[in-house]
Structure formats: structure tokens, C-alpha cells
Amino acid sequence: MSTITYAVTVVSSKFLIDASGPTTKLTFRDGDTYIFDQSHSSNSGHILQFSITDNNSGSAEYTTGVTKAGTPGSAGAKTTIVTSGSTTDTLYYY
């Protein structure tokens, strides 16, 4: 069981995870905790959400094991996913 932290920034209204290109798919391992640090000022006004569908539909937001803390763009803002056997292996973010 590991804790993995990603730095999230927003460029041209697109999330960048650890300064990667604008991919929208993440793969998770059971039993790990993933922290998405949204304290960078570019996150202001942008709420990071997850979906099991690749079209990133807001009506299909994935919330199992997901907690959000703080206001994006402010110190301490983060979204955390604690995975388990029921967590889908692949999630898309938007």
C-alpha cells in the first residue's frame, strides 16, 4: 500500500497531472492512496472530477473512495482517492 501524490495544474482549461500532456486517463492499483494536490493558483475555479467513461460526462462522476478538501487554487486544496477491490482500474479526469 502506497501513497502517490500528483501535482495538478491547469493550462488552457485543461488539467495537467505532474506536468504531463493533456491525457485524461489514469490507472490505479488496489490498496493505494492517490492525492491530487490542487493548491497551485492555476486550479482556481477548476474542480477536478473523475469518471468511468471516456467522454468525461459530469453525469457519470465517479465518487467511490474520493474526498475533496479545500478550494482549488488555495493552499491545502486536494482531491484524494483511496482505492479498494471495488475501484475501477481506469478512471478519466475532467
C-alpha positions in Angstrom: 0.0 0.0 0.0 1.5 3.3 -1.2 0.6 6.9 -1.2 1.2 8.6 -4.5 0.9 12.4 -4.8 0.4 14.2 -8.1 0.8 18.0 -8.6 -2.2 19.3 -10.6 -2.0 22.5 -12.7 -4.4 23.9 -15.3 -3.3 25.2 -18.7 -5.8 26.5 -21.3 -8.7 25.0 -19.1 -7.1 21.5 -19.2 -5.8 19.7 -16.2 -2.1 18.6 -16.3 -1.1 15.9 -13.8 2.6 16.2 -12.8 3.1 18.5 -15.9 2.2 15.6 -18.3 0.5 16.3 -21.6 -3.3 16.6 -21.7 -4.0 12.9 -21.2 -7.2 12.3 -19.3 -6.8 8.6 -18.3 -5.3 7.4 -15.1 -4.7 3.8 -14.0 -5.0 2.8 -10.3 -3.8 -0.1 -8.1 -5.9 -1.6 -5.4 -5.0 -0.5 -1.9 -3.1 2.6 -2.8 -4.0 6.2 -1.9 -3.7 8.9 -4.6 -3.5 12.5 -3.7 -4.1 15.2 -6.3 -2.6 18.4 -5.0 -4.6 21.3 -6.4 -3.0 24.1 -4.4 -1.4 25.7 -7.5 -3.1 29.0 -8.3 -4.0 27.8 -11.9 -6.6 25.4 -10.3 -8.7 28.3 -9.1 -12.3 27.8 -10.4 -11.5 24.3 -11.7 -12.9 21.3 -9.9 -11.1 18.0 -10.6 -13.6 15.2 -11.1 -13.4 11.6 -12.2 -15.5 9.4 -14.5 -15.6 5.8 -15.6 -16.5 6.9 -19.1 -14.0 8.4 -21.5 -16.4 11.2 -22.6 -15.9 12.7 -19.1 -19.6 13.2 -18.6 -20.4 15.1 -15.4 -23.5 12.9 -15.0 -21.1 9.9 -14.6 -18.9 11.3 -11.9 -17.0 8.6 -10.0 -17.1 9.2 -6.2 -16.3 5.9 -4.5 -13.4 6.5 -2.2 -13.0 10.1 -3.4 -12.7 13.0 -1.0 -12.2 16.7 -1.8 -10.6 19.2 0.6 -10.2 22.9 0.4 -10.7 25.3 -2.5 -8.9 24.6 -5.7 -6.1 27.1 -6.2 -5.7 27.6 -2.4 -3.1 26.1 0.0 -4.1 22.6 1.1 -6.6 22.0 -1.7 -6.6 18.4 -2.8 -8.6 15.5 -4.1 -7.8 12.1 -2.7 -8.8 8.6 -3.9 -8.3 5.6 -1.6 -8.6 2.5 -3.8 -10.0 -0.9 -2.9 -11.0 -4.0 -4.7 -14.2 -2.3 -5.9 -12.3 0.7 -7.5 -12.3 0.6 -11.3 -8.7 0.2 -12.6 -9.1 3.1 -15.1 -10.6 6.5 -14.4 -10.8 9.6 -16.6 -10.5 13.0 -15.2 -12.1 16.2 -16.2 
